[in-house]
Amino acid sequence: MPDMAMVFMGTSDFACPALLALARHPSIHIRGVVTQPDRPGGRKLKPQPSPVKTLALSLGLPLFQPLKAKDPAFVDALRALQPDLMVVAAYGQILPQSLLDVPRHGCLNIHGSLLPKYRGAAPIQWAMLNGETETGVTIMKMDAGLDTGDMVIWRATPIRETETGQMLHDRLARMGADLMQEVLPAYVAGRQKAVPQPGEGASYARKITREDGRVDWGRTADRIALCMRALSPWPGAHTLWPGQDTARRLKIWKARVVAEETGEPPGRIVQPAPGRLQVVCGTGMLEIEQLQLEGGKRLPASAFLAGQHLTGGETLG
């Protein structure tokens, strides 16, 4: 592949494997890395750099953090870099056509689904939440729409039954980095043509919110366990633990499905033996093995229950 001037745009850790791989490529010269501005985070809400910013600085790459990608001054600054290509991964904003027109080879996006399914902000989590058995990565040539550009290359992978959302996220991020390196030489040489996305099967994967992790105990135990995996580690599965004065938020880190039926209402706490904690679901039960009460430490169920006084009949909300 001939030497190439490139701009990389990304924000979340999904983009980091691709940035690292491209920065190490002997024929690629990254003239700029673009990421979102620092956002408040942590308990003290201090401005925190994005994972891409942290990586770019460690690699000594020029950094841009525009408030809006459509800012004309920012577009002019990128135009001055004269990039041959721009690669985008989990940047977090829809890019205007004025920006997409800057590189002579256009802009390629690494997307964590098999398009046109799961366009949008959270394709990995929603694929798992919807019970998909397969997902993948698509490299597409960007247009001004929301993940509607023509597809350059795509690759499928099964969703493993033991995989969490974070595990699948990390695996797809590495797949995306590998796929981008694989296709770049043929793409810039004009041998790999982009094709339109299929006209049917499109769906939208909206951003995950904290409320998506709230457990609905009326669902089946299998379904709740699936949601726990898909939304780990954030927002995680959470419910309300009954208290004498007020209920407190309880995060469930690990649980297993128990097939037995009790006839009790969903959410009812069952203790089949000392140190064990089971919760009735719409069908079946979940035995909670690791959990964390708001403001407390992550504990095994036995250690958690040692500090609680249950009288029987308590229900999680």
JOHUFEN-V600589 format. One record per run of one state. SS is the DSSP state (A for helix, B for strand, O for the rest). FROM is the first residue (numbers start at 1). LEN is the number of residues. If there is no record, write none. Layout:
ss->(SS:SS)
from->(FROM:FROM)
len->(LEN:LEN)
//
This chain:
ss->(O:B:O:A:O:B:O:B:O:B:O:A:O:B:O:A:O:B:O:A:O:B:O:B:O:A:O:B:O:B:O:A:O:B:O:B:O:A:B:O:B:A:O:B:O:B:O:B:O:B:O:B:O:B:O:B:A:O:B:O)
from->(1:4:11:13:24:28:35:39:42:46:49:51:60:63:65:72:82:85:90:97:101:107:112:119:121:123:130:134:142:150:159:165:189:195:196:204:206:210:214:215:220:221:231:237:242:248:259:268:271:277:281:283:284:285:294:298:301:307:315:316)
len->(3:7:2:11:4:7:4:3:4:3:2:9:3:2:7:10:3:5:7:4:6:5:7:2:2:7:4:8:8:9:6:24:6:1:8:2:4:4:1:5:1:10:6:5:6:11:9:3:6:4:2:1:1:9:4:3:6:8:1:2)
//
